[in-house]
Amino acid sequence: MIFQKRKNTLVLKQKEIEKHFEQEIAKTQIEIREETFRNISWELHDNIGQLLTLAKIQLQNAADIEDVKATLNKGLTELRSLSRLINPEALKSMKLTEAITQEIERFNRLNFIEASIQVKGEEKRIDEKTEIVFFRIMQEFFSNTIKHAKASHLDVIVDYKHDELVIVAKDNGQGFDAENKNKIVGIGLENIKNRAELVNAEVSIFSKPDQGTQLTITYKY
């Protein structure tokens, strides 16, 4: 009877832990969705909107129809690319490195920033929820780099070590005082850390004024 009582207590505790985890995952997904919506709004206005405006000007100025076609095709390409990278179902079918690479290629294609990615070690597929959380964290870092850091270079290293995954993203932007928790950027970085902790990963962020910012994610398999 004592054994059964302890067993029942452990089962209930495990269920409570699982329920809490699912609630935190749902909460994180909502936060990520809100951040994603803000990024989509910015992308549509500053990127795709400008391409369509350019096409309109080209038509008004009776430009070469081939130039208009090229501009519209570029707009459609970027719209499809953006659509894939915000669609959870599409992300499930991608490897983490594939999704990050598509973002990097998009930044270079649009001249947002000079970006690169390096993959080290033998790639391992981890839990898809964990991969999506990592990708959304990277997207948030990329967004901050492009919109606020005034950086010209962004470098990403995805290192599949023997017992852990290490992701490093570094820009050469203006940086900030990482110790100042009162700034909005500090709140954003705390959100990144909280999301990483949810999937049992560790995050470290190094930044100083005029020395850029580096994000490091460490995840034990």
Solvent accessible surface area in square Angstrom, and as a share of the most:
residue,aa,sasa,rsa
1,M,207,0.92
2,I,124,0.63
3,F,152,0.63
4,Q,89,0.40
5,K,150,0.64
6,R,162,0.59
7,K,100,0.42
8,N,72,0.37
9,T,80,0.47
10,L,118,0.59
11,V,66,0.38
12,L,109,0.54
13,K,116,0.49
14,Q,91,0.40
15,K,122,0.52
16,E,117,0.53
17,I,94,0.48
18,E,91,0.41
19,K,131,0.55
20,H,107,0.48
21,F,77,0.32
22,E,86,0.39
23,Q,99,0.44
24,E,52,0.23
25,I,8,0.04
26,A,46,0.36
27,K,115,0.49
28,T,11,0.06
29,Q,84,0.37
30,I,95,0.48
31,E,62,0.28
32,I,15,0.07
33,R,116,0.42
34,E,85,0.38
35,E,34,0.15
36,T,19,0.11
37,F,111,0.46
38,R,139,0.51
39,N,23,0.12
40,I,29,0.14
41,S,70,0.45
42,W,62,0.22
43,E,10,0.05
44,L,77,0.38
45,H,138,0.62
46,D,49,0.26
47,N,11,0.06
48,I,10,0.05
49,G,25,0.24
50,Q,113,0.50
51,L,22,0.11
52,L,92,0.46
53,T,73,0.43
54,L,78,0.39
55,A,4,0.03
56,K,121,0.51
57,I,78,0.40
58,Q,32,0.14
59,L,105,0.52
60,Q,126,0.56
61,N,107,0.55
62,A,92,0.71
63,A,40,0.31
64,D,86,0.44
65,I,96,0.49
66,E,101,0.45
67,D,70,0.36
68,V,4,0.02
69,K,105,0.44
70,A,61,0.47
71,T,12,0.07
72,L,70,0.35
73,N,89,0.46
74,K,83,0.35
75,G,3,0.03
76,L,84,0.42
77,T,62,0.36
78,E,1,0.00
79,L,78,0.39
80,R,142,0.52
81,S,4,0.03
82,L,12,0.06
83,S,57,0.37
84,R,105,0.38
85,L,1,0.00
86,I,50,0.25
87,N,62,0.32
88,P,72,0.45
89,E,115,0.52
90,A,23,0.18
91,L,9,0.05
92,K,78,0.33
93,S,96,0.62
94,M,13,0.06
95,K,103,0.44
96,L,4,0.02
97,T,10,0.06
98,E,76,0.34
99,A,3,0.02
100,I,0,0.00
101,T,39,0.23
102,Q,38,0.17
103,E,5,0.02
104,I,5,0.03
105,E,90,0.40
106,R,6,0.02
107,F,6,0.02
108,N,60,0.31
109,R,99,0.36
110,L,23,0.11
111,N,131,0.67
112,F,54,0.23
113,I,12,0.06
114,E,110,0.49
115,A,10,0.08
116,S,52,0.34
117,I,43,0.22
118,Q,95,0.42
119,V,66,0.38
120,K,84,0.36
121,G,59,0.57
122,E,141,0.63
123,E,62,0.28
124,K,76,0.32
125,R,122,0.45
126,I,25,0.13
127,D,82,0.42
128,E,70,0.31
129,K,84,0.35
130,T,9,0.05
131,E,9,0.04
132,I,34,0.17
133,V,9,0.05
134,F,0,0.00
135,F,2,0.01
136,R,17,0.06
137,I,0,0.00
138,M,0,0.00
139,Q,23,0.10
140,E,11,0.05
141,F,6,0.03
142,F,1,0.01
143,S,12,0.08
144,N,42,0.21
145,T,2,0.01
146,I,35,0.18
147,K,66,0.28
148,H,114,0.51
149,A,13,0.10
150,K,168,0.71
151,A,19,0.14
152,S,61,0.39
153,H,76,0.34
154,L,0,0.00
155,D,68,0.35
156,V,2,0.01
157,I,57,0.29
158,V,0,0.00
159,D,24,0.12
160,Y,9,0.03
161,K,88,0.37
162,H,172,0.77
163,D,77,0.40
164,E,29,0.13
165,L,2,0.01
166,V,20,0.12
167,I,0,0.00
168,V,32,0.18
169,A,0,0.00
170,K,101,0.43
171,D,6,0.03
172,N,83,0.42
173,G,6,0.06
174,Q,81,0.36
175,G,14,0.13
176,F,34,0.14
177,D,65,0.34
178,A,30,0.23
179,E,144,0.65
180,N,48,0.24
181,K,115,0.49
182,N,140,0.72
183,K,92,0.39
184,I,150,0.76
185,V,51,0.29
186,G,9,0.08
187,I,100,0.51
188,G,17,0.17
189,L,17,0.08
190,E,63,0.28
191,N,49,0.25
192,I,0,0.00
193,K,61,0.26
194,N,84,0.43
195,R,9,0.03
196,A,0,0.00
197,E,114,0.51
198,L,29,0.14
199,V,11,0.06
200,N,128,0.66
201,A,4,0.03
202,E,130,0.58
203,V,23,0.13
204,S,65,0.42
205,I,30,0.15
206,F,107,0.45
207,S,6,0.04
208,K,101,0.43
209,P,81,0.51
210,D,125,0.65
211,Q,110,0.49
212,G,1,0.01
213,T,11,0.06
214,Q,55,0.25
215,L,1,0.01
216,T,24,0.14
217,I,1,0.00
218,T,35,0.20
219,Y,31,0.12
220,K,126,0.53
221,Y,93,0.35
